Amino acid sequence: MMTALEATKYIGTVRLFHGDSLDFPVRVLDLRPRFGKIDAAITPIGGRGTKWVELDRLGEEVTA
């Protein structure tokens, strides 16, 4: 499980979201534990809306 200090390193960063057939940059807004995994609230860069996804669907940090 991730520590609070490790979690703060993710919040506010821009990372690649790995969708079914597309990878696109998203900003990480928040993290939460869920059934032994970590979920991230994300919002797209250049779009709108938010979605909770498993943290392992996010790739490397990118510059926006």
N, CA, C and O of each residue as an XYZ file, in Angstrom:
256
protein
N       0.850     -1.179      0.000
C       0.000      0.000      0.000
C       0.893      1.239      0.000
O       1.975      1.239      0.588
N       0.442      2.252     -0.642
C       1.177      3.505     -0.787
C       1.086      4.328      0.503
O       0.042      4.359      1.156
N       2.176      4.985      0.859
C       2.163      5.880      2.012
C       1.596      7.238      1.604
O       1.497      7.545      0.416
N       1.226      8.042      2.589
C       0.696      9.378      2.319
C       1.728     10.234      1.589
O       1.371     11.010      0.702
N       2.997     10.101      1.951
C       4.052     10.868      1.302
C       4.181     10.479     -0.175
O       4.350     11.348     -1.030
N       4.105      9.198     -0.470
C       4.158      8.745     -1.865
C       2.943      9.246     -2.644
O       3.063      9.602     -3.817
N       1.784      9.277     -2.007
C       0.559      9.734     -2.668
C       0.644     11.202     -3.047
O       0.165     11.591     -4.113
N       1.241     12.019     -2.202
C       1.320     13.452     -2.502
C       2.195     13.714     -3.727
O       2.057     14.758     -4.364
N       3.087     12.791     -4.068
C       3.926     12.952     -5.259
C       3.115     12.772     -6.542
O       3.525     13.257     -7.597
N       1.984     12.091     -6.472
C       1.133     11.877     -7.644
C       0.148     13.015     -7.861
O      -0.094     13.412     -9.001
N      -0.422     13.545     -6.787
C      -1.489     14.539     -6.881
C      -0.951     15.812     -7.531
O       0.055     16.374     -7.098
N      -1.646     16.252     -8.578
C      -1.251     17.448     -9.307
C      -0.344     17.180    -10.492
O      -0.073     18.094    -11.271
N       0.133     15.954    -10.651
C       1.018     15.647    -11.773
C       0.210     15.348    -13.033
O      -0.976     15.025    -12.966
N       0.866     15.460    -14.167
C       0.270     15.100    -15.449
C       0.906     13.788    -15.878
O       2.130     13.669    -15.941
N       0.063     12.805    -16.173
C       0.540     11.466    -16.544
C      -0.231     10.973    -17.759
O      -1.299     11.493    -18.084
N       0.315      9.971    -18.420
C      -0.394      9.365    -19.545
C      -1.399      8.354    -19.012
O      -1.055      7.487    -18.209
N      -2.641      8.471    -19.464
C      -3.680      7.497    -19.137
C      -3.741      6.490    -20.277
O      -3.853      6.871    -21.443
N      -3.667      5.217    -19.945
C      -3.699      4.152    -20.939
C      -5.131      3.645    -21.065
O      -5.590      2.841    -20.254
N      -5.837      4.129    -22.100
C      -7.198      3.679    -22.383
C      -7.172      2.415    -23.215
O      -6.123      1.796    -23.395
N      -8.333      2.038    -23.721
C      -8.415      0.809    -24.512
C      -7.550      0.877    -25.763
O      -6.800     -0.056    -26.049
N      -7.645      1.970    -26.510
C      -6.841      2.081    -27.728
C      -6.146      3.441    -27.838
O      -5.498      3.725    -28.846
N      -6.278      4.277    -26.810
C      -5.668      5.606    -26.817
C      -4.888      5.843    -25.536
O      -5.265      5.369    -24.464
N      -3.807      6.577    -25.662
C      -3.075      7.083    -24.504
C      -3.145      8.601    -24.584
O      -2.835      9.181    -25.625
N      -3.549      9.249    -23.496
C      -3.641     10.705    -23.517
C      -3.308     11.262    -22.139
O      -3.466     10.569    -21.134
N      -2.843     12.525    -22.085
C      -2.422     13.105    -20.816
C      -3.612     13.501    -19.940
O      -4.613     14.037    -20.418
N      -3.469     13.221    -18.648
C      -4.474     13.585    -17.653
C      -3.766     14.163    -16.432
O      -2.592     13.881    -16.188
N      -4.497     14.977    -15.669
C      -3.982     15.498    -14.402
C      -4.583     14.675    -13.273
O      -5.787     14.418    -13.264
N      -3.754     14.260    -12.323
C      -4.205     13.500    -11.164
C      -4.713     14.483    -10.109
O      -3.972     15.356     -9.658
N      -5.982     14.335     -9.720
C      -6.600     15.254     -8.772
C      -6.593     14.729     -7.342
O      -6.452     15.505     -6.397
N      -6.746     13.412     -7.178
C      -6.857     12.833     -5.842
C      -6.593     11.341     -5.925
O      -6.649     10.754     -7.006
N      -6.309     10.734     -4.795
C      -6.125      9.284     -4.699
C      -6.992      8.747     -3.570
O      -7.287      9.455     -2.606
N      -7.402      7.476     -3.701
C      -8.166      6.817     -2.633
C      -7.860      5.320     -2.644
O      -7.613      4.741     -3.702
N      -7.876      4.698     -1.471
C      -7.734      3.242     -1.440
C      -9.078      2.584     -1.760
O     -10.138      3.092     -1.395
N      -9.008      1.443     -2.451
C     -10.236      0.694     -2.768
C      -9.903     -0.779     -2.889
O      -9.234     -1.198     -3.834
N     -10.366     -1.557     -1.940
C     -10.196     -3.009     -1.954
C      -8.753     -3.438     -2.212
O      -8.500     -4.308     -3.046
N      -7.816     -2.832     -1.503
C      -6.414     -3.203     -1.618
C      -5.690     -2.597     -2.809
O      -4.511     -2.883     -3.018
N      -6.360     -1.772     -3.587
C      -5.738     -1.080     -4.723
C      -5.875      0.416     -4.504
O      -6.578      0.861     -3.596
N      -5.200      1.186     -5.340
C      -5.285      2.641     -5.266
C      -5.975      3.145     -6.533
O      -5.602      2.774     -7.646
N      -6.980      3.991     -6.349
C      -7.657      4.654     -7.462
C      -7.195      6.096     -7.530
O      -6.854      6.700     -6.513
N      -7.186      6.644     -8.740
C      -6.827      8.043     -8.954
C      -7.997      8.754     -9.620
O      -8.588      8.236    -10.568
N      -8.329      9.944     -9.121
C      -9.302     10.807     -9.800
C      -8.509     11.597    -10.826
O      -7.541     12.278    -10.485
N      -8.923     11.504    -12.084
C      -8.184     12.162    -13.162
C      -9.114     13.078    -13.954
O     -10.331     12.893    -13.964
N      -8.523     14.060    -14.610
C      -9.228     14.923    -15.537
C      -8.345     15.100    -16.765
O      -7.130     15.243    -16.631
N      -8.930     15.093    -17.956
C      -8.103     15.194    -19.161
C      -7.512     16.587    -19.337
O      -8.117     17.584    -18.943
N      -6.337     16.642    -19.925
C      -5.739     17.915    -20.314
C      -6.415     18.317    -21.626
O      -6.459     17.527    -22.569
N      -6.931     19.517    -21.688
C      -7.596     19.965    -22.906
C      -9.014     19.447    -23.030
O      -9.570     19.438    -24.128
N      -9.604     19.023    -21.949
C     -10.983     18.542    -21.960
C     -11.623     18.843    -20.622
O     -11.143     19.695    -19.874
N     -12.704     18.149    -20.318
C     -13.362     18.368    -19.031
C     -13.942     17.060    -18.511
O     -14.071     16.075    -19.237
N     -14.283     17.087    -17.239
C     -14.834     15.912    -16.578
C     -13.788     15.248    -15.705
O     -12.595     15.528    -15.822
N     -14.241     14.371    -14.833
C     -13.348     13.600    -13.973
C     -13.791     12.142    -13.979
O     -14.942     11.822    -14.276
N     -12.845     11.271    -13.644
C     -13.122      9.840    -13.617
C     -12.166      9.189    -12.629
O     -11.002      9.579    -12.539
N     -12.653      8.194    -11.887
C     -11.793      7.395    -11.016
C     -11.307      6.189    -11.808
O     -12.105      5.473    -12.412
N      -9.987      5.966    -11.804
C      -9.387      4.822    -12.489
C      -8.348      4.191    -11.570
O      -7.871      4.831    -10.633
N      -7.999      2.936    -11.839
C      -6.942      2.300    -11.066
C      -5.608      2.970    -11.382
O      -5.322      3.296    -12.535
N      -4.813      3.168    -10.362
C      -3.541      3.872    -10.505
C      -2.620      3.191    -11.513
O      -1.837      3.862    -12.186
N      -2.706      1.874    -11.625
C      -1.805      1.173    -12.555
C      -2.147      1.428    -14.031
O      -1.407      0.983    -14.908
N      -3.246      2.132    -14.326
C      -3.558      2.515    -15.714
C      -2.889      3.820    -16.111
O      -3.001      4.259    -17.255
N      -2.189      4.442    -15.158
C      -1.473      5.686    -15.446
C      -0.018      5.369    -15.711
O       0.589      4.542    -15.032
N       0.532      6.040    -16.712
C       1.918      5.825    -17.090
C       2.838      6.877    -16.494
O       2.578      7.438    -15.430
N       3.903      7.119    -17.204
C       4.944      8.035    -16.738
C       4.440      9.467    -16.685
O       3.472      9.829    -17.354
N       5.108     10.265    -15.886
C       4.790     11.690    -15.784
C       5.233     12.382    -17.059
O       6.303     12.086    -17.593
N       4.415     13.301    -17.548
C       4.733     14.067    -18.759
C       4.600     15.550    -18.461
O       3.954     15.948    -17.491
N       5.219     16.359    -19.307
C       5.065     17.801    -19.175
C       3.937     18.235    -20.088
O       3.871     17.839    -21.252
N       3.056     19.051    -19.547
C       1.866     19.454    -20.326
C       2.115     20.731    -21.077
O       1.230     21.216    -21.782
